[in-house]
Amino acid sequence: MASRWPRLAAVLLAATAFTATIAFAQPSSYPNRPVRFIVPLAPGGGADVVARIIAERLSRGLGQQVLVDNRGGGGTVIGADLAAKSPADGYTWLLGTATTHAINASLMKKLPYDPVRDFAPVALVAVLPQIIVVHPSLPAATLRDFIALAKKRPGELFFGSPGNGSNNQLGAEMLNQVAGLKTVHVPYKGGGPAITDLLAGHLQFMFTTIPPALPQVKGGRLRALAVASVKRSTLLPDLPTTAEQGAKGVEASSWNGILVPAGTPREIIAKLYAEIAVVMKMPDVIERLAGAGVEPMLMAPEEFAAYIDAETARYAKVVRISGAHVD
C-alpha cells in the first residue's frame, strides 16, 4: 500500500501542473506581472522609438508595465538570441527587424538562434522606408538619371552604409542587381558617419531611412531621388518610388514587428495581437510614429510569418549575388 503513494503523488503533481498551465494560458489571467520588451539595438534609433511608443500604450491596455530592454550588439544577434532562449510564457517579447529575421539567416554562417523555429510572430507594426539620396554635385535629378550616369561610370560611384550586411548596403546591392550597375560599398561604424561623408562629398550616394536625411534634403544639402518601398512615404509624398522610376524590386524598407519565444501559448499570442491592433489604430500613436519617419503597418501573426518568409528569400538572393558579408 505504501508503495502506491509515490506513484499517486506523481499523478497528483502532474494534474496540478496541468491545471496551472491551463489557468496560466487563459487570456484573462495574462499578464499578471511586468513584461520585458527586448530591443536588439542601442537606444535612440528608429526601432527603439517604435518600441517605446508602442510599449507605453500597451502598458496601459494590458495593465502591466512593458519595460523596454535595449540589448544592442553583434548586428542584433545578442538581443535576438537572448529573446529566443527566454521562457515561452509571454513575459519576454522581441522587437524583430529585417536584420534579426530576414537578413542574418543568410549573412551569418553560425547564427545562434533560428529566426523561424525559435520564435512565434505576433504582429508586424511598422515599416521604415529607405530613400536614395545623392550629393547635390552629382548630375542626377531623378533615379533614372542616376542609373544612366552610373552605367557610364562603372566602379566610380561610392555609397556608404552603417556596416557590412546592413539593410542600407543590401538596398544599394539590390539596385546594382536590378539596374546592372557597378557601384562600390564603403562600410562605416554607424549611419551617422556615413551621412557625414556623403555631405562632405566623399561618397556619391546612400540608402538611408528618412529621419537622418530629411533635414539635409529639405536644406538642399542632399538630393532625394526615390523611396525604396512599395508606396510613397507620407513624409515625402512627392518623392517617387523606385518602381515608378523603372527599378521594380528595389525595396529596402526596414521593418519592425513583435515576436515571442516559440511555444508561447496561442491564447497569449491572440490577446497580445488584439491589444496591439487597438494601439496601432490610436491617432496619437500614428502621429508620433509618422513624426519619427515610421509608417505604421499592422499584420496578424500568420500574415507576419508569411512576410518574414518572403523577406528572408528576397534578401538571401541579394546576399548570395552581392557577396555581402559581416566582419
N, C-alpha and C positions, 0 to 999 in steps of 0.2 A: 504494500500500500504506500509506504513511504517513497518507493522508487517512482511513483506516479507524480509526486509533487514537482520535481524539477521540470518534467515534461509539461504539466499543467501550467506551471508558472511561465514557461516559454510561450505557450499558446496565449495566455492572458496578456503577456507583454507585447506580443505581435499584434494582438487585437487592439490594444491600447494605442500602439504606434500608428496602426492603420486608421483608427478613428481620429487621432490627432492630425494625420496627414489630410484626411478628408475635410476636417474642420478648417485647417490652415488654408486649403486650396479655395475655400469659399470666398468669393469677391467681397462679401460683407465684412469679413474679418481682416482684410488686407487694405492698406498696411496698418500695422499697429506699432511701428517704430520708424525712425528716420531712414531714408533711402540714400545710398551713395551713388552719385552720378559721375562716373569716370569720364573725363575728357582727356584723350591721349595727346594733348598738345599744351603748350605753355599758355598762361593767362594772357588775355588782351587781344588775341586773334579773332578772326571771324567765327570759327567754330565755338570758341569759348563764349563769345557774345550770344550766339544762338542758344547754347546750353543754359546760360544764366537767365535769359529772358523766359525760356520755357520752364525752367526749374522753379522760378518764382511763382508762376501761375499754377503749376502742378502741385506745389506745396499747399496752396490754398484749397484746391479741388480735392486732394487726397487727404487733407487733414493731418499731414505729417511733413516734416522738413525734408526737402530734396537737396542734399548737400553736394555741390559741385566739387569734385576732387581732380585737380589737374595733375596728370601723370605723363608729362611730355618726355620725349627722348626715344632714340632708336628708330626714328622715322615712324612714329606712332605705335611701334611694336610693344613697348613697355606697358603702356596703358591698356592696349587691347589684350595682351596676354594676361595681365592682372584680372581683367574682367572675365576672360574665358575660364580662368581657374577659380573663380569665386563660386560660392554656393548658389545653386539654382533655386533660390527661394523668393525672388522678386525684389530683393533689397540691394541688388547691385545692377546698375544699368551702365551701358556704354554709349557714348556719342560716337557712332560709327561714321566713317568718312570714306570717300572714294579710295583713299590710300589704305585704310585698315582692311577694307573688304572687297576691293576690286583690283588694286594695283600691286600690293605687297605679295599676293599669291604668285604672280609671275616674276616679280622683281627680285625676290629673295629665295634662295635655294633651301635655307633652313629656317623657315618661319615656325616659331614655337607654338603657334595656335593654328587651328584650321578655321578659316573665315566662315565656312558653311556648317561643318559638323559641330563646332563649339559654340554656336550662337543661334538664338531664335529671334528673327526680326520682329519688331513691334510696330514701328511706323517710320516712314520717311517724312521728314518735317521741313527741310529747307534745301534750296539749291543756291549756290553762289556762282553766278555766271562769270566766266572769264572773258576779258576783252583783249584784242590785239592792239597794242599801242606801238607807235614808232617815234623816233626822234624827229622833230619838225624839219631838220635839214634834209631828211630823206625825201626825194621827189616822188611821193606816193600819196595821193589824196584818198584813194579807196583800196580795198583789198585786192581788187583786180589789178590796179596799178602796181601794187607791191609784188604780186605774183609775177607779173611781166618783168619787173625790174630784177627780181631775184633769179629768174631764169637766165637773164643776161649776165648776171654776176655770180655764178656758182662758187660757193666757198668763200665769198667775200662779205656776206652779211652775218652778223653775230647776234645771238639772243641770249639773255640771261634767265636764270631761274633760281629758286631758293635751294636747289641742290639736285644731285643726280637722282633720277627716278621720280621727281616731284610731278604733280599734276600739271604744273606750268610747263615743265620740259616736254612732257608727253603730248600736251596740246600742240606745241610747235612741231614735234615729230609727226603728229597727225597731218599737219599742214604740209610738211615736207613730202609725206607719202601720197596724199591726195592730189597735190598740185605738181608733184615731180620736182621738188626743189632740193637744193643742197645748201643748207644754212648750218652754221656752226654753233654748238651749245657751249655756254660758259657757265658752269655751276658756281653758286655763291652760298655762303652760310646764312641764308635768310633772304626774304624777298626785298627787304629794305635796302641792303647794299646793291642789289641788282638794279633796282629802280634808280638809285643814286648814280650808278654808272651809265644807265640809259639816259638820264637827264644831262650827264656830262658829255654825251656823245661817244662814249667808249663802246657802247652797244648800239645796234640799229633798231632792234625791235624786241618785244617781250609779250608773253601771255601772262596776264595777271588778273586777280579778282578786282572788282570795281573800286571798293573803298580806297585802297592805297593810291590808285592812279587818278581818281576823279578830280581832286583839286588841281593836279597838274594838267589834266585835259582841259578843264574849264579855264585855267590860266594861260593856255596856249603853249605850255612848256612840253607837252606831249600831244600827239595826234592819235585819236582813236580811229581804227579802221573797220572793226567789226566786233560783234559779240559772238562768242563761240558757244552758242546754245540754240535750242530748238526754236525759241521765240525771243523777240526783242525784250530788253530789260526795261522795267518801269523807271529806272533811274536815268537811262539814256534812250528814251523811246525813239529818237530819230536815227539811232545807230543801227544799220542793217546787220542781219545775222550773217554768219559765214555762208550758209546755204543760199541766201539771197544773192550772194556775190560769186556763185559758182564753185564754192568749196564745200559741197554737201558731204556730211560725215565728219567734219571737223567740229566736234562737240567736246569741250573741255571744262564743262561746269563742275566745280566742286560740289559735293552734296553732304548733307548731314542727316543721320537717322538714329533712332533709338533701338538698341538691341539688348537682349538679356542672355545670360548663360543658357545653353541648351539644357532642356529638361525642366525649365521653369513651367509650372502648371499653366495649362491653356486658359483656365479661368482668370488667372492673374494677368496674362497677356491681353486677354479680351478686355479686362477692366482698365488696364493701362491705356490701351488704344482708344477706348471710349473717352477717357479723360483727356488724352492728347488731342483727339478730334475736337473736343469742346474748346480747348485752349487755342488751337490753330485757327478758330473762327472769330476769336476776340479781336475787335477793331484795334485796340491799343497794342496787341501783340503783333498784328500785321503791320501796323505803322512803325513800331520800333524795329522790327526786322528789316523793313524796307529802308529805314534810315541807316541801317548798318550795311546796306548793299546786298541784302539777302532776299531771295524770292521764296515766300512760303509755298510749300508743296506737300500735300498730305497723301500718303499711300498706306493702305491697310497691310497687315502682316504678309498675306500671300502675295499681294502685288509687289510689296517691297522686296520679298525674297526673289521674285522673278526679275525685278530690276537689278538686283545685285548680280544675278547670274549673267544677265545681258552685259552689264558693265564690265564684269570680270573677263568675258570673252572678248569684248571690244579692246580693252587695254592689253590683254595678252598678245593680241596681234601687233599692236603698236610697239610693245616692249620687244617682241621677237624680231620684227623687221628693223627697228632702230638700233637694237643692241644696247638699249638703255640699261644701266646697272647702278648699284649702290656701292659706295666705297667700303 
